[in-house]
Amino acid sequence: MSNTVNDSPLGRHSEYKSEYDASLLFPIPRAPKWEALALDSSNLPFTGTDTWNGPELSWLNEKGKPVVMGGAFILPCHSPNIIESKSFKLYLNSFNQTRFGSPEQVQAIMEKDLSAAAGAPVKVALYTLDELTGQGLHHIAGDCIDDLDVTIDTYTLETGFLAANTDAVMTETLYSHLLKSNCPVTGQPDWGTLVIEYTGPQIDREGLLKYLCSFRQHQDFHEQCVERIFMDLKRLCGAEQLTVYARYVRRGGLDINPWRSDCGKVVDNRRLARQ
């Protein structure tokens, strides 16, 4: 039987285990949402990853001394499953009182467990605090559309705002810090920055901003919001090459950063100021 979000730990009281327990991970199939977007799982129109960043990783070394590090967890977008976020946090917390011989051992265990849950190879990178500091903040190179003087009165998803000028072909990067969606189970807000890099008919910026603001009461997981935006832009704006990615604000010790691209683009994983 396939897991559904209603079976997950979301919205329920959970005991926080401090001893390593891989069974805490809760996979959720991507297939139902792909079907809703008319996507063929065997021939997805994009590549990409869901990159989770966790700066609150800790375990004990062989002498019982605590180790603290940060980590990046990279799930391929074609994996059969996403990993429900609360279960991911519970899993990472289960390392807290467990002894391990080295960071390399922890990395190998995490890759094994996460790959089994996702149904595809997951990469894990662990960073010392000095390494995290050295990565610095990312500054998006492009045009922010947030200062456009537009009236916003629609807060439920509306694709009718999207339009493009077929007489003008552009290559540009647009971004907005105004993305907000809600968890489909708890209703908790998910705040993020949305970045669009494209070549094709010039996207109407006012319409794009209204469209992004219409996600404000929309309920979906981070990954699914990005895929929906990607597909809407391809279908309604005719982008010839398109990359869409979101940098969501951290919640519960993890930030989720999905990106989807049809032109081989790889995005920068350095965090933004709000993360």
Salt bridges, closest charged atoms under 4 A:
ASP21 OD2 - LYS17 NZ 3.02
ASP50 OD2 - ARG30 NH2 2.76
ASP50 OD1 - ARG260 NH2 2.81
ASP143 OD2 - ARG205 NH2 2.83
GLU172 OE1 - ARG205 NH2 2.87
ASP190 OD1 - HIS222 NE2 3.78
ASP190 OD1 - ARG251 NH2 2.26
GLU197 OE1 - LYS265 NZ 3.38
ASP220 OD1 - LYS33 NZ 3.12
ASP220 OD2 - HIS218 NE2 3.14
ASP220 OD2 - ARG228 NE 3.95
GLU227 OE2 - ARG260 NE 2.94
ASP232 OD1 - ARG235 NH2 3.35
ASP262 OD2 - LYS234 NZ 2.65
ASP268 OD2 - HIS138 ND1 3.74
ASP268 OD2 - ARG270 NH2 2.80
